[in-house]
Every structure is written in C-alpha cells, then in structure tokens.
Amino acid sequence: MMRFFSDTNWLLILSLIFGSAGLSVLGDSLGSKYGKKRISLFGLRPKHTSRLITAFTGGLIAVGILAVMSVLSQDVRTALFGMKMLKQQMYDLQFQLTRSEENAQQARVSLAEASASLDLTSFELDSMKNDQLILELQRDELQATLRLMREESLQLKEEIRALRSEAIALSANVLLGQRAFEPDMTREEIIAGINTLKQQVRLNVLSRISNQSFTRMRDVPVDFDPEVEAALIDELASADMRHYVRALSGENYVFGDNMRIMVRLETGTSIIIYPDGSPVYRKFFANDGNAKPEETLHVFLRELREKVINDGVLPEPSTNNVGTLDGEAFFSAVETLAGIGSSVIISALASGDIYTEGPVVIDIIFEE
C-alpha cells in the first residue's frame, strides 16, 4: 500500500483536478455572464450562445487535460502522438524476432549437421589412421617376408648350383677335340683323321668325368651320329680349302649307370688369322710405380681374347676361351714386367700359324 502511494503521480492528478475545476468554473461564469447580457454569437439565440460557450469551455478543459498530461507524462505523449509508430516498430521488431528465430533454428540445424559431419569425419579419420597403421604393419611384415624369401632363394640357388655342379658329369657345348683337314688329303686320310679325333674325344671325356667325380673312370660310352659323320667325310673329301672339324658335347650329362655321351661334329672353313711371329695384340703400359704387373697382364690377356674373337678366331663355346697361357710362362712374364722400371709396350706374338679354329698360342715380349 505504501508503495502504491509513493509510486502515484500526485502532481499530475492534482493538476488535472484543479485545472478541470478552474476551467469548469470559468466556463460556467462566462456562460452565465453572456446569458444574462443576452449576447448573441454567430447569429445564435442567447440561450444557444450560452450553451456554445459552455461546450467550448468543456473542450478547453479536455484540451487542457491533454496538454497537462502531455507535458507531465512521457507515456501520455507516446500514447497520443506515437502509438502508430510504436505499433509499426513493434510489428517490425516482431518480424525481426521471427526471422531471428528462424535463422537461429536454421543455424541450430546446420550446427547439428556440421557436428554430425564432424563426428563422421573424425570417425573416418580415426579409421584411416587405423588402416594406415595396419598397412604399415603389413608392409613391414611383407618386407621382412621378402627379405627372408630372398635369403632362402639365394640359399636354394647356391644349393641347386652345388647339386648341379656335383651331379653334372659333362656340361653341354664343351669342346672335346678338334682337327684340321687339308684340301689335298685323300678319303682314307680323312677317315683316319676322323677316327683319331674320335679317339681324342673319348680320352677327353674320360679325363673330364674322372676329374669331376674324383674317381678314375675306365670307360664311358661315347656315341657319334653315323649319318652326320658320313656326310662330313664326303664334304671334306670334296673341299678345295682347309677345313676344321670340332667335336662338342651335345647336352648336360649327369652321373648314372646309363650315362652315354652324344658328341656333335661341326665343320667350317679354316683360314690363317695370324701368321707365325706376327703381332696379335699390343698395348702401351705406363709404368708409374702404382700398377700391379700381375693385374696388368690379366687385363692384357682379357683384351687379347676380345680382339682375337673379333678378328675371327672361334672360342670354346662353354668357356669363351681361345687358348691357354702356361702358368710358368705367365709368372715369368709377371717377373719380367716387374723388373722393368720404365714404361713399355706389351706385345703378344703368334707362336706358329693361328687359324680360325685356334687355339691362340702366343709369346709375350716387352719393348721399352
């Protein structure tokens, strides 16, 4: 109750009461005054003029009340002069509030979708990380397995190579013997030469297989194709040039009770590649004190082999060799080269005529 009396605008109420009372008294006084004097306004009768003055005074009271209330109260002024604008503002605010709520709702939906998408992306990322870890583990396992398989493969290859080298008695394309036939030889001489070659082949086969098995072999069956042999004799008998005949092993032969060696005979024209005493290969050796004589001669002989093969000398098919240098002769050449203090030219001279079928027999000399 006390708050009611304290919050009431007594100044406004008292102003309205006294102002209205004063204007009422003033209006009544004027109406009575002009009514007694019989004054007429706007051509009206005095009675009507008195009523008009009273009505005007009542209007002034209302205007006065509104004026006082407008002066003393902001709410009244707003109600009288700004209600439509206030309603429009309220409508605009309500519309903005509705739009804001819709936007907020849409934002909440988008946020929920984004949150769900983020959760899904996070799950996928975790899954991808797990997949990556699994793949890395599998890669490491595969690499380890691959290394193990490579090691096992190398070991198996070594074992297979060892088994093959132990089991193979004679490899394919091994040169077992060769012989030259001149164009002026008779048929009987040719046959005798072929038989000598066949005997040489049998001896070489026994020697090679004995060395391979570390036991002395007494006999190994060695076969020749009779039709090929007959055709070869006819070709040599009618030839007008020197020919060579080579005997080669037909295939790989392994140890066994039924082992039989099949020999293949080949022939071709034989010409002189290097006459006796002619230089086969020459190379300058700069003796700077750092080169090793033994290594230098190995390189020299390797380059010599390549040159004579390019010049037309036939190598042995299984080893690609064209001849052998006696070990004593090789080390003698090494000692000679080591004793020379200056640069030299190393020359390989043909020791006898060297033909197409070889072998290449040489003498090594040094020229300062």
C-alpha positions in Angstrom: 0.0 0.0 0.0 2.8 2.4 0.9 4.5 1.6 -2.4 1.2 2.4 -4.2 1.0 5.9 -2.7 4.7 6.5 -3.3 4.7 5.4 -6.9 1.5 7.5 -7.8 2.0 10.8 -9.7 0.1 13.0 -7.4 1.3 16.1 -9.2 -0.4 15.1 -12.4 -3.6 14.1 -10.6 -3.9 17.3 -8.6 -3.0 19.4 -11.6 -5.8 17.7 -13.6 -8.4 18.1 -10.7 -7.6 21.8 -10.1 -7.2 22.6 -13.7 -10.5 21.0 -14.6 -12.3 22.6 -11.7 -10.9 26.0 -12.6 -11.9 25.7 -16.2 -15.4 24.5 -15.3 -15.9 27.5 -13.0 -14.6 29.8 -15.7 -16.9 28.3 -18.3 -19.9 28.5 -16.1 -19.2 32.1 -15.2 -18.8 33.1 -18.8 -21.9 31.3 -19.8 -24.0 32.9 -17.1 -22.5 36.3 -17.9 -23.1 36.2 -21.6 -26.6 34.6 -21.0 -27.6 37.5 -18.7 -26.4 40.1 -21.1 -28.4 38.4 -23.9 -25.3 38.3 -26.1 -25.7 36.5 -29.4 -22.7 35.0 -31.3 -22.8 34.0 -34.9 -26.4 34.9 -35.1 -27.5 32.4 -32.5 -30.0 32.9 -29.8 -28.6 33.9 -26.4 -29.6 30.6 -24.9 -27.8 28.8 -27.6 -24.8 31.1 -27.3 -24.6 30.3 -23.6 -24.6 26.6 -24.5 -21.9 27.1 -27.1 -19.7 28.9 -24.6 -20.2 26.1 -22.1 -19.3 23.5 -24.8 -16.2 25.4 -25.8 -15.2 25.6 -22.1 -15.6 21.8 -21.8 -13.5 21.4 -24.9 -10.9 23.7 -23.4 -10.9 21.5 -20.3 -10.3 18.4 -22.4 -7.5 20.2 -24.3 -6.0 21.4 -21.1 -6.1 18.0 -19.5 -4.4 16.5 -22.6 -1.8 19.3 -22.6 -1.0 18.9 -19.0 -0.8 15.2 -19.2 1.4 15.5 -22.4 3.7 17.9 -20.6 4.0 15.9 -17.4 3.9 12.3 -18.8 6.1 10.7 -21.5 3.8 7.7 -21.7 0.8 10.0 -22.5 2.7 11.8 -25.2 3.7 8.4 -26.6 0.1 7.2 -26.5 -1.3 10.3 -28.1 1.3 11.1 -30.8 3.5 7.9 -31.3 1.1 5.0 -31.0 1.0 4.1 -34.7 4.8 4.5 -35.0 5.1 2.4 -31.8 2.8 -0.3 -33.3 4.9 -0.3 -36.5 8.1 -0.6 -34.6 6.6 -3.4 -32.5 5.5 -5.1 -35.8 9.0 -4.7 -37.3 10.6 -6.0 -34.1 8.2 -8.9 -34.0 9.0 -9.7 -37.7 12.8 -9.4 -37.0 12.3 -11.6 -33.9 10.6 -14.2 -36.1 13.3 -14.0 -38.7 15.9 -14.2 -36.0 14.3 -17.3 -34.5 14.1 -18.9 -38.0 17.7 -18.1 -38.6 18.6 -19.4 -35.2 16.7 -22.6 -35.8 18.4 -23.0 -39.2 21.7 -22.3 -37.6 21.0 -24.9 -34.9 20.1 -27.4 -37.7 23.2 -26.6 -39.6 25.3 -26.8 -36.4 23.8 -30.2 -35.7 24.5 -31.4 -39.3 28.0 -29.9 -39.1 28.5 -31.7 -35.7 27.3 -34.9 -37.2 29.5 -34.5 -40.2 32.5 -33.6 -38.0 31.8 -36.7 -35.9 31.7 -38.8 -39.1 34.8 -37.2 -40.4 36.6 -37.7 -37.1 35.5 -41.4 -37.2 36.7 -41.8 -40.8 40.0 -40.1 -39.9 40.4 -42.5 -37.0 39.5 -45.3 -39.3 42.0 -44.1 -41.9 44.7 -43.8 -39.2 44.0 -47.4 -38.1 44.1 -48.6 -41.7 47.4 -46.8 -42.2 48.8 -48.4 -39.1 47.6 -51.8 -40.3 49.0 -51.2 -43.8 52.4 -50.1 -42.3 52.4 -53.3 -40.2 51.6 -55.4 -43.3 54.3 -53.6 -45.3 56.9 -54.3 -42.6 55.8 -57.9 -42.5 55.9 -58.2 -46.3 59.3 -56.6 -46.4 60.6 -59.0 -43.7 59.0 -61.9 -45.6 60.5 -60.7 -48.8 64.0 -60.4 -47.3 63.6 -63.9 -45.9 62.4 -65.2 -49.2 65.3 -63.6 -51.0 67.7 -65.1 -48.5 66.1 -68.5 -48.9 66.1 -68.1 -52.7 69.8 -67.3 -52.7 70.5 -70.3 -50.4 68.4 -72.5 -52.7 70.2 -71.2 -55.8 73.5 -72.0 -54.1 72.4 -75.4 -53.1 71.0 -76.1 -56.6 74.2 -74.8 -58.2 76.2 -77.0 -55.9 74.0 -80.0 -56.6 74.1 -79.4 -60.3 77.9 -78.9 -60.2 78.2 -82.2 -58.3 75.6 -84.1 -60.4 76.6 -83.0 -63.9 79.3 -85.2 -65.3 79.8 -83.2 -68.5 78.3 -79.9 -69.5 76.8 -79.0 -72.9 78.9 -77.4 -75.7 82.2 -78.4 -74.2 85.0 -78.6 -76.8 86.2 -82.2 -76.6 88.6 -82.1 -79.6 89.3 -80.5 -83.0 91.4 -81.3 -86.0 92.2 -79.6 -89.3 91.9 -81.2 -92.7 93.8 -80.0 -95.7 92.2 -79.9 -99.2 94.7 -82.4 -100.7 94.0 -85.2 -98.3 92.7 -88.5 -99.6 89.5 -90.1 -98.3 91.4 -92.7 -96.4 93.5 -89.9 -94.7 90.3 -88.1 -93.8 88.7 -91.2 -92.3 91.9 -91.8 -90.4 91.8 -88.2 -89.1 88.2 -88.5 -88.1 89.0 -91.8 -86.2 91.9 -90.1 -84.5 89.6 -87.2 -83.5 87.1 -89.6 -82.1 89.8 -91.4 -80.0 90.9 -88.0 -78.7 87.3 -87.2 -77.8 86.9 -90.4 -75.9 90.1 -89.8 -73.9 89.0 -86.2 -73.1 85.6 -87.4 -72.0 87.2 -90.0 -69.6 89.6 -87.4 -68.3 86.9 -84.7 -67.6 84.4 -87.1 -66.0 87.2 -88.6 -63.9 88.3 -85.2 -62.7 84.6 -84.3 -62.0 83.9 -87.4 -59.9 87.4 -87.7 -58.3 87.5 -91.3 -59.4 89.3 -93.0 -62.3 86.7 -93.9 -65.0 87.7 -96.9 -67.1 85.1 -96.5 -69.9 82.3 -94.2 -70.8 80.1 -94.8 -73.8 80.7 -92.1 -76.4 78.4 -92.0 -79.5 78.7 -90.2 -82.8 75.9 -89.9 -85.4 77.0 -92.1 -88.3 74.9 -90.2 -90.8 76.5 -86.9 -89.8 79.9 -88.5 -89.8 79.4 -89.9 -93.4 78.2 -86.6 -94.7 81.1 -84.8 -93.0 83.6 -87.1 -94.7 82.0 -86.5 -98.1 82.2 -82.7 -97.6 85.9 -82.8 -96.5 86.8 -85.1 -99.5 85.3 -82.6 -102.0 86.6 -79.5 -100.3 89.1 -77.3 -102.1 90.1 -75.3 -98.9 91.4 -76.2 -95.5 88.6 -77.1 -93.1 88.4 -77.7 -89.3 86.2 -80.3 -87.5 85.2 -79.7 -83.9 83.7 -82.2 -81.5 81.3 -80.8 -78.9 79.3 -82.4 -76.2 75.6 -82.5 -77.1 74.0 -81.6 -73.8 74.4 -81.8 -70.0 75.1 -85.3 -68.8 74.6 -86.4 -65.2 76.2 -89.3 -63.4 74.3 -92.5 -63.6 74.5 -96.2 -64.7 73.1 -95.5 -68.1 75.1 -92.4 -68.9 76.0 -92.2 -72.6 77.8 -89.1 -74.2 76.5 -88.0 -77.5 79.1 -85.9 -79.5 78.2 -83.3 -82.1 80.6 -82.7 -85.0 80.9 -79.3 -86.7 83.0 -78.2 -89.6 83.9 -74.9 -91.3 86.5 -73.2 -93.4 89.8 -72.7 -91.7 92.0 -69.7 -92.7 95.1 -68.2 -91.2 94.1 -65.3 -88.9 97.7 -64.6 -87.6 100.8 -65.9 -89.3 103.7 -67.2 -87.3 105.5 -64.4 -85.5 103.0 -61.7 -86.3 101.7 -59.4 -83.6 98.4 -60.5 -82.2 97.9 -57.6 -79.8 99.9 -54.7 -78.5 99.3 -52.3 -75.6 101.3 -49.5 -74.0 101.9 -49.9 -70.3 102.7 -46.7 -68.4 104.9 -48.0 -65.5 104.1 -45.3 -62.9 105.0 -47.5 -59.9 101.4 -47.9 -58.8 100.2 -50.5 -61.3 100.5 -54.2 -60.3 102.2 -56.3 -63.0 100.0 -59.4 -62.4 96.8 -57.4 -62.7 98.1 -55.6 -65.8 98.8 -58.9 -67.5 95.3 -60.2 -66.6 93.8 -57.2 -68.2 96.1 -57.5 -71.2 95.1 -61.2 -71.8 91.4 -60.4 -71.4 91.6 -57.6 -74.0 93.7 -60.0 -76.2 90.9 -62.6 -76.1 88.3 -60.0 -77.1 90.5 -58.9 -80.1 91.2 -62.3 -81.5 87.5 -63.3 -81.2 86.6 -60.1 -83.2 89.3 -61.0 -85.7 87.6 -64.4 -86.4 89.1 -66.9 -84.1 86.5 -69.3 -82.8 86.3 -69.5 -79.0 85.4 -72.6 -77.0 81.5 -72.3 -76.6 81.3 -73.4 -73.0 84.0 -71.1 -71.6 84.5 -68.5 -74.4 88.3 -69.1 -74.2 90.5 -69.1 -77.2 93.6 -70.7 -75.7 95.6 -71.1 -72.5 98.9 -69.5 -71.4 101.1 -71.8 -69.5 101.3 -70.8 -65.8 105.1 -70.8 -65.8 105.1 -68.5 -68.9 102.6 -66.2 -67.2 104.5 -65.8 -64.0 107.7 -65.4 -65.9 106.2 -62.5 -67.8 105.0 -61.0 -64.5 108.5 -61.1 -63.1 109.9 -59.6 -66.2 107.4 -56.7 -66.2 108.0 -56.1 -62.5 111.7 -55.8 -63.2 111.3 -53.1 -65.8 111.4 -49.7 -64.3 110.2 -47.7 -67.3 107.1 -47.6 -69.5 106.9 -50.5 -72.0 104.9 -51.8 -74.9 103.5 -55.3 -74.2 103.2 -57.4 -77.4 101.7 -60.8 -78.0 103.3 -62.5 -81.0 101.8 -65.6 -82.7 103.8 -68.7 -81.8 103.1 -70.6 -85.0 100.2 -70.0 -87.5 96.9 -69.3 -85.8 93.9 -70.5 -87.8 90.2 -69.9 -87.4 89.7 -72.8 -85.1 92.6 -71.8 -82.9 94.0 -72.3 -80.4 95.8 -69.0 -79.9 99.4 -69.7 -78.8 101.5 -66.6 -78.2 104.8 -65.4 -76.9 104.8 -62.2 -74.7 107.6 -59.7 -75.2 108.3 -56.3 -73.8 109.6 -53.3 -75.7 111.0 -50.4 -73.7 
